[in-house]
Amino acid sequence: MRFIGIHTAISNFLLYVLGFFLIWEWLRPMEQLTNTGNVVVFILFLLLSLVMAYLRFHPTLSGIIKIGYILFVLQYLYYGNSFFTFNWIGAFTTEVMDNFAILFDTNWPELTNMFKSLLFFILLWLMSYLIDYWLIKRRRIFTFFLLTMVYITVLDTFTPYDASIAIIRTTIIGFTAMGMLTFYRMKDKENITDRRFLALKWMAPLLFFVFASAAIAYAAPKANPIWPDPVPFIQTIGDNGGEGQGNGNGPHRVGYSVDDSRLGGDFEPDDTLMFQTEVESSHYWKVETKDTYTGKGWVQSEEAVTMNGQDFQRLEGAGDIPFVSFEEGDSVKTEAQESTVNFAQPFDYLLYPLGVTEAASSMDTTMIVETGSERISFDFPTDSYSVSYEKPEYSLSTLTSADMSGYLRENPEIAARYTQLPQNLPQRVIDLAAEITKDEDNVFAKARAIENYFSGNGFVYSQSDVAIPADDEDYVDQFLFETKIGYCDNYSTSMVVMLRSLGIPARWVKGFTEGELIKQENNRSQYEVTNNNAHSWVEAYFPGAGWVTFEPTQGFSNENTYVNDVRNEADTNTEENEQTEQEAQQQREEQQVPEEETVASDQSEEKSFGKWWNTIANFAAERWQWLVGGAVLIIAMSWILFWKRHKWLPIFYIWKYKRGKKGNDFEKAYLTLLKMLKLSGWGKQDNMTLREYAKYIDHVLKTNEMAVLTAKYEELLYKGNSQDNNWTEWKEMWERLIRKTAA
């Protein structure tokens, strides 16, 4: 018996030691990450608490000693007088009461350092109690071990604290403690009496494997990080939120600039208001296009410069814009719309949507239309104007059947300008474009495949920690294969280059996004556009249609509308066959049975009905109160379920669609999402396109996932074969959005 007592005391002592070191890992980062001094007093308090728990002090005595230690330390650190004079008690009591008032007033930054130290002592008191409860009474430590590991790894990832050694220490301590506790749980469960060296036979291999695994893991070669360091991002959190243009010479402020010859580098966000707009439907605002990629950025070709010098127009305050955005014919249906712009400060350039036809300035100024870059400037800065434009609706049959090679042979000037690539473009960029589009059978599908490529595959949207290519590096190659970190310039330039490598004419477009929606009234929407909304995107040319916009940047969605104007003949035949079968079935049901069989059947049914009716009547007469109460309860429950259906229907739909993998499952899930959004009060207005609606939902729910799912839905729509599409990668986005409808 004496051996059993000694063995138990030793094992408990070891467990307390391991628990102490686990809590110590929580205290180690304090001196580096906070302004906390004298951390040793907290460590001593923790050690004192665990020693008293191990020695099984009476709770009253233990509490008195802990309170005395806390008061002594607080008096020594913050009041300075002798502890036994008790002159400090009045000031201490007053400060505690004042801090409690601040605490309940939720004005936490005003708490004094003394009160913060008091709260931390109380926290350590609770942690020491939990360690005693988990280790000795419950014989479990996994939860606290996991929390400790999460705590130090989060600090290592998002703060300057280096937890490399702390992770190793915590792993060794945690697995050793869990191994010991497993042994004691098994021993207690099987009622095994203590035998000499029994614990040693268990602990020796346990310690060997724990330390050997840790040593091998420490000595093994480590892979380089595949994620960017998040600390710079965290330092700028709250400032991020826009796109920018610039020359890449170190950090520069987001906004519109003219020089794009050297792209890359970080941006400092700028939420300065640029202009307000009133539009019938949201759209991007173009300023200019550029056609020559140098490997470092964008410039205008000699052809464009010549056009600017010889072929430009001057419009005195108003006039038709000579840009040709779409080809004539039925391939692009357009709707005439109008937008107005009001600048916060007079601006030098006219911003316009794709398909612009006319512009009118509110001031007596001349507009200089440069056809080469499609840039329109004012000879004197203006503060407001209006533009008329044709909103396009593209024919999918035209886009997917475009004969690009034949068109380029007949139009060599287009090929020269808009399929230009630098001679030293790395071959792997061209190979990547071919790999992405190898399964696509038309040029439009190839373009959409490249557009969607950037939504995954390890790419990260960020305005910070963005590389600038060296003299021997290509801007696109560096982004696609080395960093995969960037903003709109990286994404849009990479897509243009890959499109051109496939023989698809494309150009780089600069301007602004639609901005932030501030008001909707009478089918008109008002937006505010800041410097953060400066943006770049892609336009590609398709024979028979014209220029089509593409949006490869993460978090942004394509504004285009596509019409599937090809009706599948097989589907038509199927519908006709189904209709014929339904009519035949209805006729069969309406046919009368022979009269004799009908009479016999009626008599039999009448007897059966009478028997059952008597039984039901007797049951109802005896228990009518319960039946009425049950009916009322069912009606009330049904009404509550119907009234709160937006709360529970998302759970049902998640269960229903989460197992699906094919594209048709995604289509049904997406349509269900639209239904739930409408049920939650965020329904789509009749005058809104699907992309506008997605933008609206993303704005309301503070996300960008609705736009991504909408783009995926449109992709399935134009490809026309949803069975071959796996939507596993989109489930999490869809689930997060449909859960928000129940909020």
Secondary structure, 3 states (H helix, E strand, C coil): CHHHHHHHHHHHHHHHHHHHHHHHHHHCCHHHHCCCCCHHHHHHHHHHHHHHHHCCCCHHHHHHHHHHHHHHHHHHHHCCCCHHHCCHHHHHHHHHHHHHHHHHCCCHHHCCHHHHHHHHHHHHHHHHHHHHHHHHHHCCCHHHHHHHHHHHHHHHHHCCCCCHHHHHHHHHHHHHHHHHHHHHHHHHHHCCCCCCCHHHHHHHHHHHHHHHHHHHHHHCCCCCCCCCCHHHHHHCCCCCCCECCCCCCCCEECCCCCCCCCCCCCEECCCCEEEEEEECCCCCEEEEEECEECCCCEECCHHHHHHHHHCEEEEECEEECCCCCECCCCCEEEEEEEEEEEEEEEEEECCECCCEEEEEECCCCEEEEECCCCEEEEEEEEEEEEEEEEEEEEEHHHHHCCCHHHHHHHCHHHHHHHCCCCCCCCHHHHHHHHHHCCCCCCHHHHHHHHHHHCCCCCCEECCCCCCCCCCCCCHHHHHHHHHCEECHHHHHHHHHHHHHHCCCCEEEEEEECCCEEEEEECCEEEEEEECCEEEEEEEEEECCCEEEEECCCCCCCCCCCEECCCCCHHHHHHHHHHHHHHHHHHHHHHCCCCHHHHHHHHHHHHHHHHHHHHHHHHHHHHCHHHHHHHHHHHHHHHHHHHHCHHHHHHHHHHHHHCCCCEHHHHHHHHHHHHHHHHHCCCCCCCCCCHHHHHHHHHHHHCCCHHHHHHHHHHHHHHHCCHHHCECHHHHHHHHHHHHHCCC
